[in-house]
Amino acid sequence: MTTAAVQRPFINGDFVDLAPVATFPTHNPATGEVLADVQYCDEAVVDRAVAAAAQAQPTWAQLSGTERARRLRRVADELFARNDELARVESLDTGRPIAETRLVDVASGAECFEYFASVAATLVGEAVPLPGMLAYTERRPLGVCAGIGAWNYPLQIACWKAAPALACGNTVVFKPAELTPLTASVLAEIIIDAGLPPGVFNVVHGDAECGQALVAHPDVAKVSLTGEVGTGRAVMAAAAPTLKHVTLELGGKSPLVVFDDAALDDAVTGAMLGNFYSQGEICSNGTRVFVHRSVHDRFVEQLVARTAKLRLGDPLDPATHVGPLISTAHAAGVRAAIDAAVAEGATPAAGGAAVPAVAPPLQAEAYVQPTVFVDCVDHSRLVREEIFGPVMAVLAFDDEDEVVARANATPYGLAAGVFTRDVSRAHRVAGRLDAGVCWINTYNVTPIEVPFGGVKQSGIGRENGPAAIEHYTERKTVLADLGSLEDPWADD
Ligand code: NDP
């Protein structure tokens, strides 16, 4: 896809042409080229999408789990088969290197459909033994679930929300981020082609207002948001009047702790993966890298040397390591954060705020050099606030209790990392870190089989793994008396 096209909402099994209607452009962040004009969905269109989802839901839920599973597996197969095509669209829309999107994004979405197909086929309730009674529980779908996505991993986010919801018998209205609307439409087509009934998966496009219309809609039972902490607060508050279920996957400022006995090469790789993959636009990034003072200088030396070798360039070039940020505005914000960190006294050991040299037609202002800060202090904005770009703060520490306390001194709690060869320490420290996900001797791996989500202000609820079922079903309890009913008012 290289020429401008029109992106329309997908409602009740097909694209709907809203023309004449307001549109907004989606750009290739690498070049600024317009990829498509997107039709804006107002409250009336959101209402139409929710109505389609509400109408489709009972029929979808009444299919046997095995039948739902069969169709969800077809979605997975099609995603795998179209990996390269979808990866290319994702790279065009997000600016993320094709080497990443080919490897991670589509496969993660496909595996999610594969995994939750198995869940659909095996979803069961429980029998509870009671004297003289039969008691059992059923897992009931919630109804219409709204998914609202961030712009960094659009297809993966759409799949992580759609697959568990559909597996449990719900239907979905998904709003991708305004900046990255393209792959959700392809997913919608794939879902319908795989034999899921019209209306089970719908896509609406727009900004915060479009999201708000979804969250406020009385026929939406649940909202799952991936976004900033502030958006999470707004969504939770807006969901309160109709008492919707919410899952919130929000931001973070995660710690990555490198002990003196760590395999240093691996720890440097982990820190780079946790800061520079996807240009640093990953919620779970380990942006506060605490390194034991005795290995700090060696760690920084290796880190700086390897960071200098990262290749910035065209996201569609398989040799590119670092693409543009999502927009020139976001890149300017990240560069301002780098300037502010310098003003606060931190030293850039690699990178910095200067606009890097990239050859036209790439727009240099969209790029930020991978930046490593040393001489950082815990109370600085650099160390406290999420930047969502390729900016790493390295901090020295002396002992375990100290580093755990400093690592936990944040309102966030999405992820954490520990690098050490000491097995006891690895698990002890992992146990003490306030985080929804903690990696030992690796970073940012998110297999579909395990739950993902944050504690503290990084979120509520979990995606993936068996835990996701709890967030897309509710239990119904049935109690049957097996004898004759005793009359408490009978005459003695
Ligand atoms: P935003 O919070 O700005 O937006 C997320 C989505 O919510 C977008 O679709 C946005 O629409 C929509 N939205 C904004 N305001 C409202 C509202 N009041 N009601 C309903 N919907 C609304 O996040 P970004 O897209 O900027 O993504 C970056 C953030 O996402 C970072 O903080 C990052 O850490 C977090 N994130 C968390 C992940 C996790 O799993 N924990 C994973 C990935 C990112 P629009 O696009 O038009 O603004």
Boltz pocket constraint, residues with backbone or C-beta under 6 A from the ligand:
constraints:
  - pocket:
      binder: B
      contacts: [[A, 148], [A, 149], [A, 150], [A, 151], [A, 152], [A, 153], [A, 175], [A, 176], [A, 177], [A, 178], [A, 179], [A, 206], [A, 207], [A, 208], [A, 209], [A, 210], [A, 211], [A, 212], [A, 215], [A, 225], [A, 226], [A, 227], [A, 228], [A, 229], [A, 231], [A, 232], [A, 234], [A, 235], [A, 248], [A, 249], [A, 250], [A, 251], [A, 252], [A, 281], [A, 282], [A, 283], [A, 284], [A, 386], [A, 388], [A, 414], [A, 454], [A, 458], [A, 459]]
      max_distance: 6.0
